[in-house]
Amino acid sequence: MTSSPHVVLARQEIKSVKDLAGKKVGLAGFGDATHVLARLILARNGVDPDKEVQFVPFGPDSARFAGLQQKLADAVVTSPPWDFEGKKMGYNILARAYEYVNYPLSGVGVNQKSLQQNRDQTKRTIRGLIKASRFIRDNRENFNFGVSLA
């Protein structure tokens, strides 16, 4: 995937990202992709993510959607199929992440402390992932995951 399928899904009365000023925005967790995307989308729409919204960590998409339904959040950052379900129920899609940023959806992340304390393990993990990717690339005929390995 070359971009995120995430959306900002909001309660019926909220019609734009700017309307989220002073509201609660649900996400998976602080510092994760949903948090980064929410901050970016809010800022690009003139809403200060540090001062004008309260972020609420809910965990997985299903919990975020439930939080929206229970009015524990005014909007959530979620992904399919919850965006489709929400739209069917009358919720508004305020923004789609791919309209704001294009980045690889999958990857490897490590925090600075873990990198410093486990440098060898990190190197072995990355080497293993590279080796596995090369193996799959070189043996495509043996793999059919229903995705493109271009």
Phi, psi and omega in degrees: 000137181261354179204165184281137176274004184297150176226160169261114183251127187233161176300159188305323184283349180265119188253344182212164178299323179300331179292350181279353176301128181083007184249176177258132180242121180274141179214175181289309181191161180292132178087354180272184183299321181295325178291314179299315180295317179300314180299316181296311182296316178300310182300319181291347178252016175081015178253123181285111183292342179275337187238334191254355178225158173248122178271137181236116179280125180246342185095223188295166182308316182299322179289324178295317179297317177298321178298322177293315180297323181274005179062030174277345175219152178271336178206158177222153171265120184217179182220172180304145006268005186294331177293319179293317178298316180298316180299319178298330182270002176099002176286158183255135171271112184273329183201150173245130186304321183295345176282347184247328185207146177240115179210155178298137184281332181246157180175190180240133178233148177211139179276162186301318182297314179296321179297317180291320184277336185230044185304314181296317178298319179298315179298316180296321179297313181295317177301318179296318179294320177296315180299316179296318179298317178295319179299313179297316179301318184279349182230042185305324183297341180267358184236131176217089181261005183078016177231160177278131178250042182295000000 
